[in-house]
Amino acid sequence: EMEHKTKEEGLEEHLKPHPYYPENLYQLEVAAKKKIHPAAWRYYSWTADGGRTYKMTRKMYDKILLRPTILTPVADVSTRVTLFNDPNHTLPCPIMIAPTALHTLATPQGEVATARGAMNAEVAYCWNFRFSGRTMDDIKEAAPSGVKWLHLYLDENPELIKAVLRYAEDSKLFTAVVVTCDHPHDRVKDRTVPDMSHYNEEVGSSRQNNKFITNYDVFLQKNPRFT
């Protein structure tokens, strides 16, 4: 499906595989599709409304160019950036991993691998509390240092949000909170739930009783008053 879209947009050259490693994100997607379970791939590559926003976003990113500068002193050039005027938010380059869900569909290490990679690369990581396949304690053990932000969906129960924030504050792992005010309910109901059931049956996602368990599920098990 992704190959068909990119060919329609005249990106055939981008898709030609490199003999050793992908040279761009298009080739990386093609390589990933060959390794990831089909149900997991459908979840990762799902686009709303026929992919209109997806296509527009890719076209906008393709318009961003890195312009080479010739015969310019570069001895003092730095990509370092400090956010919020806070030295604790200083990064060697302005790159952050956005909050995404269910990394454990791609690898059993899941968000642990993502957090460790972000720490080693010295880039910021915004961790999805609700739909992470690994717990906050897992993340803290694997990647205790580095800039990390907590991602939360708003909930109709304010006490639940307060409890999550206290839990995160006690972990001393996060330095900021990112809030999402909407949630793709139709995607979860119509696509994710059937796909995850199929995935669990075939793969047995190795959580509990062969069912996929998120960090949020674990949190509710420890705090049954919110169920």
JOZIGI-V427299 format. One record per backbone hydrogen bond with DSSP energy under -0.5 kcal/mol. NH is the residue of the N-H (numbers start at 0). CO is the residue of the C=O. E is the energy in kcal/mol with one decimal. If there is no record, write none. Layout:
nh:NH co:CO e:E
nh:NH co:CO e:E
This chain:
nh:4 co:0 e:-2.0
nh:5 co:1 e:-2.5
nh:6 co:2 e:-2.1
nh:7 co:3 e:-1.9
nh:8 co:4 e:-1.3
nh:9 co:6 e:-1.7
nh:10 co:5 e:-2.2
nh:13 co:10 e:-0.5
nh:14 co:10 e:-0.9
nh:14 co:11 e:-0.8
nh:15 co:11 e:-0.6
nh:15 co:12 e:-0.8
nh:27 co:23 e:-1.9
nh:28 co:24 e:-2.1
nh:29 co:25 e:-1.8
nh:30 co:26 e:-2.4
nh:31 co:27 e:-2.5
nh:32 co:28 e:-2.5
nh:33 co:29 e:-1.0
nh:34 co:30 e:-0.6
nh:34 co:31 e:-1.3
nh:35 co:31 e:-2.2
nh:40 co:36 e:-2.6
nh:41 co:37 e:-2.3
nh:42 co:38 e:-1.6
nh:43 co:39 e:-2.5
nh:44 co:40 e:-2.7
nh:45 co:41 e:-0.7
nh:45 co:42 e:-0.7
nh:50 co:47 e:-1.7
nh:51 co:47 e:-0.6
nh:51 co:48 e:-0.9
nh:54 co:50 e:-2.7
nh:55 co:51 e:-2.4
nh:56 co:52 e:-2.6
nh:57 co:53 e:-2.1
nh:58 co:54 e:-2.1
nh:59 co:55 e:-2.1
nh:60 co:56 e:-2.4
nh:61 co:57 e:-2.1
nh:62 co:58 e:-0.8
nh:62 co:59 e:-0.7
nh:63 co:60 e:-1.3
nh:64 co:62 e:-0.6
nh:66 co:64 e:-0.8
nh:67 co:65 e:-0.6
nh:76 co:73 e:-1.2
nh:80 co:90 e:-2.5
nh:82 co:88 e:-2.0
nh:85 co:82 e:-2.1
nh:86 co:84 e:-0.5
nh:88 co:85 e:-2.4
nh:89 co:86 e:-1.2
nh:90 co:80 e:-3.0
nh:91 co:121 e:-0.6
nh:94 co:92 e:-2.4
nh:96 co:123 e:-2.8
nh:97 co:95 e:-0.6
nh:99 co:97 e:-0.6
nh:101 co:130 e:-3.1
nh:104 co:101 e:-1.7
nh:105 co:102 e:-1.7
nh:106 co:102 e:-1.3
nh:109 co:106 e:-1.2
nh:111 co:108 e:-1.9
nh:112 co:109 e:-0.9
nh:113 co:109 e:-1.4
nh:114 co:110 e:-3.0
nh:115 co:111 e:-2.4
nh:116 co:112 e:-2.5
nh:117 co:113 e:-2.5
nh:118 co:114 e:-2.4
nh:119 co:115 e:-2.5
nh:120 co:116 e:-2.2
nh:121 co:117 e:-0.8
nh:121 co:118 e:-0.6
nh:122 co:117 e:-2.3
nh:123 co:94 e:-1.7
nh:124 co:146 e:-1.8
nh:125 co:96 e:-2.5
nh:126 co:124 e:-0.7
nh:126 co:148 e:-2.7
nh:128 co:126 e:-0.9
nh:128 co:150 e:-1.9
nh:131 co:127 e:-0.5
nh:138 co:134 e:-2.0
nh:139 co:135 e:-2.5
nh:140 co:136 e:-2.2
nh:141 co:137 e:-2.2
nh:142 co:138 e:-2.8
nh:148 co:124 e:-2.3
nh:149 co:175 e:-2.8
nh:150 co:126 e:-2.9
nh:151 co:177 e:-2.8
nh:153 co:179 e:-1.7
nh:157 co:155 e:-0.8
nh:159 co:156 e:-0.7
nh:160 co:156 e:-1.3
nh:161 co:157 e:-2.4
nh:162 co:158 e:-2.3
nh:163 co:159 e:-2.3
nh:164 co:160 e:-2.5
nh:165 co:161 e:-2.4
nh:166 co:162 e:-2.3
nh:167 co:163 e:-2.6
nh:168 co:164 e:-2.6
nh:169 co:165 e:-2.5
nh:170 co:166 e:-1.2
nh:171 co:167 e:-0.8
nh:171 co:168 e:-1.0
nh:172 co:167 e:-0.8
nh:173 co:167 e:-0.5
nh:174 co:147 e:-2.4
nh:175 co:147 e:-0.5
nh:177 co:149 e:-3.4
nh:179 co:151 e:-2.8
nh:180 co:178 e:-0.5
nh:184 co:182 e:-2.2
nh:187 co:183 e:-1.9
nh:188 co:184 e:-3.0
nh:189 co:185 e:-3.3
nh:190 co:185 e:-0.5
nh:190 co:186 e:-1.8
nh:191 co:186 e:-3.1
nh:192 co:187 e:-2.5
nh:194 co:190 e:-2.3
nh:195 co:191 e:-3.2
nh:196 co:192 e:-2.1
nh:197 co:193 e:-2.2
nh:198 co:194 e:-2.7
nh:199 co:195 e:-2.9
nh:200 co:196 e:-2.1
nh:201 co:197 e:-2.1
nh:202 co:198 e:-3.3
nh:203 co:198 e:-0.8
nh:203 co:199 e:-1.0
nh:204 co:209 e:-0.5
nh:205 co:203 e:-1.2
nh:207 co:210 e:-1.5
nh:210 co:207 e:-1.7
nh:214 co:131 e:-3.0
nh:215 co:129 e:-1.0
nh:217 co:213 e:-1.8
nh:218 co:214 e:-2.4
nh:219 co:215 e:-2.4
nh:220 co:216 e:-2.1
nh:221 co:217 e:-1.7
nh:222 co:218 e:-1.2
nh:225 co:222 e:-1.9
nh:226 co:223 e:-1.5
